[in-house]
Amino acid sequence: MITNKNNRPLVSVVMPCFNSAQHLNQAIDSVLEQDYPNIELIVVDDGSTDNSLQILQQYGDKIKVIVQKNGGPAAARNTAMRAATGDFIAFNDSDDIWLPGKLSTQINYLLATPEIGLCYTSWIVWDQQQPLQQRLNKQPNISAQQLVPEFSGWIYLKLLKVSYIHTTTAVMRKDIIDNVGYFNEAYRVGEDHDYWLRISQYCQVTKLKRAYSVYRDEPISITKTLHPHNFSLLVLEDNIRRFGLNCPSGAKIELSQVEKYLGERHFVYGYQAMLSKQRHIAFKSFKFGLKYRYKFARTFFLMLACSNSITFKLLLKKRQLQIIRSFYNNILGGVTCLG
């Protein structure tokens, strides 16, 4: 175990950066200002075209900077992880914020529980409509190491439903990489969900109830470019093929429940395609989702509405679009790592 400052193990903090100039200082400072004394912060500039690199260079030897061509979040994280020299790996994104005490709390927990491979925490969603401190003041008073038992231990089956682990909250032992590998760079979205699923088959994890990270929530654009593949679905299908429906603890999940998860991903991707006005993709996604009978009546109706341009245009009239957007946002509240 690498120790140096105050006899504490070195923690390598991984931060991918792509055109993050607006929030980059706040993300970096939230890491450097932690009370944990032994940190190396590795920031990978993933082909930024703004002034992110100039901001990074201002930190001098306080951080390690690696510049590469744009390859996506998975590729950037992998580059940083390969350069890491610490015994633990922590993650923060270049627009998110760590709260004081985060790293020391999680490292202390992992040092005290060698059977746990990864520790993650609750997080705060900040819509930036109010000052951050005002948002933080609304948090309940929770002890530093209070656990969330239902989302701790062997959680593979729970992760099949949704990615309960937010990347910016996770701290893991570096030797996990030797057994699980790195992020799958084929996934441009959902690469984190895939990684946590793979880790959950290898080791137990723990969730701390107290929030130690702030996720900066940017408004969803109605014209957001649709990803060409339903990555959320692919992540789930790939891991089911690899690991099946059994948890290392011996627990199992019914096939019917997993089919519901698969149907949900078809349904949500269909909504995304509708909002992007890509009728043919929406039709195809709803059609494939029908076999899982998830929200069958609504899926069938939307599939029919997407079957020709006239009904599709009627569906996307302003009033109907507002209804769709509202419902879609409600879905996003329960599903993460969407394709």
Secondary structure by P-SEA (a helix, b strand, c coil): cccccccccbbbbbbbbccccccaaaaaaaaaaccccbbbbbbbccccccaaaaaaaaacccbbbbbbccccaaaaaaaaaaaccccbbbbbcccbbbccaaaaaaaaaaaacccccbbbbbbbbbcccccaaaaaaacccccccccccccccccccccccccccccccbbbbccccccccccccccccaaaaaaaaaaaacbbbbbbccccbbbbcccccccccccccaaaaaaaaaaaaaccccccccbbbbaaaaaaaaaaaaaaaaaaaaaacaaaaaaaaaaaacccccaaaaaaaaaaaaccaaaaaaaacaaaaaaaaaaaaaaaacccccc
